[in-house]
Amino acid sequence: VSQTIRVNVFRSIQFLLTHSESLRELVRKGELEIQGGIYHLETGRVEFLGRAPNQKELLASDSTLPPSVQGLPVRTPTDGPMPHEEALQVLKDGNKRFVSCEPLAGNVTTGMRKALVKQGQAPLAAIIGCADSRAPLETVFDAMPGDIFVLRNAGNTCTHSEGSMLGSLEFCLSALGTKMVMVLGHTACGAIKGATATHLAAKSGNKPQVTKALDALLQGLSVVASKAADELGPDATEQQIVNHTIKLNVFHSIDFLLQYSPTIREKVASGEVEIQGGIYDLESGEVEFLGRSPAQETLVKSGASLPPSLA
């Protein structure tokens, strides 16, 4: 508690210097001194702590407003397509703000909504994510309306939704000019847990019957769980298989996109579009960026033009 009190004093000083150019300028000129202190209730003594240890670093900040006041603009076609390198960095920066509880998105004005209607959309990224209510993509990346073209279903998969996923993504890349695509899985994924259980049941000779759409979805995802189990070996626990399947399933979805869409393959092969994977940690809020699929170089040479269900 005592250390927290001390740290909080310097945290407040840090906030003042980080987000106010007026205060920074006065301190630089020597016209203002900002120091900390702690008042001891019992003795009545004030312990003078001096300046923030990192004052020199703080004075180099270029922020002019605190996060809650800054806000973010909305993107429209007048901004032009955002290069995938820049878009990926925007996603990373947004996730950092989300994790540190310093979001900028959210202040959407009437003018912004009208601009998105009249001028249209120009999303900086397309993200295939899970339908899990605990993984809201725009929130995770601290994004504004119009920033992210969102595709979601249980398990962030193309299984049993091939045409919908591919068609929507092709529209986004071709008609809207988006250059960055991400497939985002997440920890503690219920669909992956179910798929792993389906795989283990089938392996033990108790293959579940397909009586509803959910059964078919889990059975489709169990192929990925089977691969994860094979890679981990016979001593792997069910939870270890689940965790590995979450990662493999991200790349499985990326591979599907590359294998069955000539449009996507051509744009990736030319360097116009980048497709990468990630895993969102439900507890920490952090996104682990996984990079490209290991199979990308091979898959961009695929000759398939339609997924099996549409061929």
C-alpha positions in Angstrom: 0.0 0.0 0.0 2.8 2.4 0.9 4.6 1.8 -2.4 1.3 2.2 -4.3 0.8 5.6 -2.7 4.3 6.7 -3.8 3.9 5.3 -7.3 0.5 7.0 -7.7 2.0 10.4 -6.9 4.5 10.1 -9.8 1.8 8.6 -12.0 -0.3 11.8 -11.6 2.8 13.9 -12.4 3.5 11.7 -15.4 -0.1 12.2 -16.7 0.2 16.0 -16.4 3.5 16.2 -18.3 2.5 13.6 -20.9 -0.7 15.3 -22.0 -0.3 19.0 -21.5 2.1 21.0 -23.8 1.4 24.1 -21.8 2.7 22.5 -18.6 5.7 20.9 -20.4 6.7 24.3 -21.9 6.6 26.0 -18.5 8.7 23.3 -16.9 11.2 23.4 -19.8 11.6 27.1 -19.3 12.1 26.7 -15.6 9.0 28.8 -14.9 7.2 25.9 -13.3 8.3 23.1 -11.0 6.2 19.9 -10.5 7.2 17.7 -7.6 5.5 15.1 -5.5 4.9 14.6 -1.8 3.2 12.3 0.7 1.4 13.7 3.8 1.6 11.4 6.9 -1.6 11.6 8.7 -0.3 10.6 12.1 2.8 12.8 12.3 1.6 15.7 10.1 4.9 15.6 8.3 5.1 16.0 4.5 7.6 13.8 2.8 8.9 15.7 -0.2 9.6 13.3 -3.1 11.0 15.7 -5.7 10.5 15.5 -9.4 9.3 12.4 -11.4 12.4 10.2 -12.0 11.6 10.2 -15.8 10.8 14.0 -16.1 13.3 14.5 -18.9 11.7 11.7 -20.9 8.2 13.1 -20.2 9.1 16.5 -21.5 9.7 15.0 -24.9 6.1 13.9 -25.2 4.1 15.4 -28.1 0.6 14.7 -26.7 -1.6 17.7 -26.4 -4.7 16.2 -25.0 -5.5 13.3 -22.6 -6.8 10.1 -24.2 -10.4 10.6 -23.1 -10.5 14.0 -24.9 -8.5 13.2 -28.0 -10.8 10.9 -29.9 -10.2 9.4 -33.3 -11.4 10.4 -36.8 -13.4 8.0 -39.1 -12.0 6.7 -42.3 -13.7 7.3 -45.6 -12.6 6.7 -49.3 -11.2 10.3 -49.3 -8.4 9.0 -47.1 -7.3 6.5 -49.7 -6.3 2.8 -49.1 -4.0 2.3 -46.1 -0.9 0.2 -46.8 -0.9 -3.1 -45.0 2.3 -2.2 -43.0 0.6 0.9 -41.6 -2.7 -0.9 -41.0 -1.0 -3.6 -39.0 0.7 -1.0 -36.8 -2.6 0.8 -36.3 -4.1 -2.5 -35.0 -1.2 -3.1 -32.7 -1.3 0.5 -31.3 -5.1 0.2 -30.8 -4.7 -3.1 -28.9 -2.0 -1.5 -26.7 -4.5 1.4 -25.8 -7.2 -1.2 -25.0 -4.9 -3.2 -22.7 -3.7 -0.1 -20.9 -7.3 1.2 -20.5 -6.6 4.3 -22.5 -8.9 4.0 -25.5 -9.4 6.8 -27.9 -12.3 5.4 -29.9 -16.0 5.9 -29.1 -16.8 9.6 -29.5 -18.8 9.3 -32.7 -20.5 12.5 -33.8 -23.4 13.1 -36.2 -21.0 14.5 -38.7 -18.9 11.3 -38.6 -21.9 9.1 -39.2 -23.1 11.3 -42.1 -19.6 11.1 -43.6 -19.6 7.3 -43.5 -22.9 7.3 -45.3 -22.3 10.0 -47.9 -18.6 9.2 -48.6 -18.6 5.5 -48.0 -16.4 3.1 -46.1 -12.6 2.4 -46.4 -11.8 -0.1 -43.7 -8.1 -0.3 -42.9 -8.4 -4.0 -42.1 -10.6 -7.0 -42.5 -10.7 -9.4 -39.5 -12.2 -12.9 -39.3 -12.9 -13.4 -35.7 -14.9 -15.6 -33.3 -18.5 -14.9 -32.4 -17.7 -15.1 -28.7 -19.2 -12.1 -27.0 -16.1 -11.7 -24.9 -14.0 -10.9 -28.0 -15.5 -7.7 -29.6 -13.1 -6.9 -32.4 -13.6 -3.2 -32.7 -13.2 -2.8 -28.9 -10.1 -5.0 -28.8 -8.4 -2.8 -31.4 -9.8 0.5 -30.1 -11.3 1.1 -33.6 -13.9 3.5 -34.9 -16.9 2.7 -37.1 -15.6 2.2 -40.6 -12.2 1.0 -39.5 -12.6 -2.8 -39.5 -14.6 -5.0 -41.9 -15.7 -7.7 -39.5 -16.5 -11.3 -40.2 -17.4 -13.5 -37.2 -18.6 -16.9 -36.4 -18.0 -19.6 -33.8 -14.4 -20.7 -34.1 -13.3 -18.0 -36.6 -13.5 -20.6 -39.3 -14.4 -21.0 -42.9 -15.9 -24.5 -42.1 -19.5 -24.6 -43.4 -19.4 -20.9 -44.3 -17.0 -21.0 -47.2 -19.0 -18.9 -49.6 -20.0 -16.3 -47.1 -16.5 -15.8 -45.8 -14.7 -15.8 -49.1 -17.3 -13.7 -50.9 -17.4 -11.1 -48.2 -13.6 -10.9 -48.0 -13.2 -10.7 -51.8 -15.7 -7.8 -51.7 -13.7 -6.0 -49.0 -10.4 -6.4 -50.8 -11.6 -5.6 -54.3 -14.4 -3.0 -53.9 -13.3 -1.3 -50.7 -9.5 -1.5 -51.3 -8.5 -3.0 -47.9 -4.9 -4.2 -47.8 -4.7 -5.9 -44.4 -6.5 -9.1 -43.4 -6.3 -10.8 -40.0 -7.7 -14.1 -38.7 -8.1 -13.7 -34.9 -8.6 -16.6 -32.6 -8.8 -16.3 -28.8 -8.0 -18.2 -25.6 -10.7 -20.3 -23.9 -12.6 -20.7 -27.2 -15.8 -22.8 -26.6 -15.9 -23.9 -30.3 -12.3 -25.2 -30.1 -13.0 -26.9 -26.8 -16.0 -28.6 -28.3 -14.0 -29.6 -31.4 -11.3 -31.1 -29.3 -13.8 -33.1 -27.2 -15.4 -34.3 -30.5 -11.9 -35.4 -31.7 -11.1 -37.2 -28.5 -14.5 -39.0 -28.4 -14.1 -40.2 -32.0 -10.6 -41.4 -31.2 -11.9 -43.5 -28.3 -14.5 -45.1 -30.6 -17.5 -42.9 -29.5 -17.8 -40.6 -32.6 -20.7 -38.2 -31.9 -23.6 -38.3 -34.2 -24.4 -35.2 -36.3 -28.0 -34.2 -35.4 -27.7 -30.4 -35.6 -25.7 -27.7 -37.3 -23.5 -27.3 -34.2 -22.4 -30.9 -34.4 -21.4 -30.4 -38.0 -19.4 -27.3 -37.1 -17.5 -29.1 -34.3 -16.9 -32.1 -36.5 -15.4 -29.8 -39.1 -13.1 -28.1 -36.6 -12.1 -31.5 -35.1 -9.9 -32.0 -38.1 -7.7 -29.2 -36.8 -7.8 -30.6 -33.2 -6.7 -34.0 -34.7 -3.7 -32.3 -36.3 -2.9 -30.5 -33.0 -3.0 -33.8 -31.1 -0.7 -35.5 -33.6 1.8 -32.7 -33.3 1.8 -32.7 -29.5 2.1 -36.5 -29.1 0.3 -39.1 -27.0 1.1 -37.5 -23.6 -0.6 -34.2 -24.3 -3.5 -33.2 -22.0 -6.8 -32.1 -23.4 -6.1 -28.5 -22.4 -2.8 -28.6 -24.2 -4.5 -29.9 -27.3 -7.1 -27.1 -27.0 -4.4 -24.4 -26.7 -2.5 -25.7 -29.7 -5.7 -26.1 -31.8 -6.5 -22.5 -31.2 -3.3 -21.5 -32.9 -3.5 -24.1 -35.7 -7.1 -23.1 -36.4 -6.0 -19.5 -37.1 -3.6 -20.7 -39.8 -6.1 -23.3 -41.0 -8.5 -20.5 -41.8 -5.8 -18.4 -43.5 -4.8 -21.4 -45.6 -8.4 -21.9 -46.7 -8.6 -18.3 -47.9 -5.4 -18.6 -49.9 -6.2 -22.0 -51.3 -9.7 -21.3 -52.6 -9.8 -17.7 -53.7 -7.9 -16.6 -56.8 -8.6 -13.0 -55.9 -7.0 -13.2 -52.5 -4.1 -15.3 -53.8 -3.3 -12.8 -56.5 -3.3 -9.9 -54.2 -1.2 -11.6 -51.6 1.3 -12.9 -54.2 1.7 -9.4 -55.6 2.3 -7.9 -52.1 -0.8 -5.7 -52.4 -2.5 -7.5 -49.5 -1.1 -9.0 -46.3 -2.8 -11.9 -44.3 -1.7 -12.6 -40.8 -3.0 -14.4 -37.7 -3.4 -13.5 -34.1 -4.7 -14.8 -30.8 -6.6 -12.6 -28.4 -6.1 -13.3 -24.7 -9.5 -12.9 -23.0 -7.9 -12.3 -19.6 -5.1 -9.9 -20.4 -6.7 -8.2 -23.4 -3.5 -8.6 -25.4 -3.3 -9.8 -28.9 -0.4 -12.1 -29.8 0.4 -11.4 -33.4 1.4 -14.6 -35.2 2.4 -13.4 -38.6 1.8 -15.1 -41.9 0.8 -18.7 -42.4 3.8 -21.0 -42.7 2.2 -22.5 -45.8 1.6 -19.1 -47.6 4.4 -19.5 -50.1 3.0 -22.9 -51.3 -0.7 -21.9 -51.2 -0.3 -18.8 -53.3 0.4 -21.2 -56.2 -2.9 -23.1 -55.7 -5.0 -23.5 -58.7 -8.4 -23.9 -56.9 -11.0 -21.3 -57.8 -13.9 -22.3 -55.5 -14.2 -24.1 -52.2 -15.4 -27.7 -52.2 -19.0 -26.8 -51.2 -19.3 -24.4 -54.2 -17.3 -26.3 -56.8 
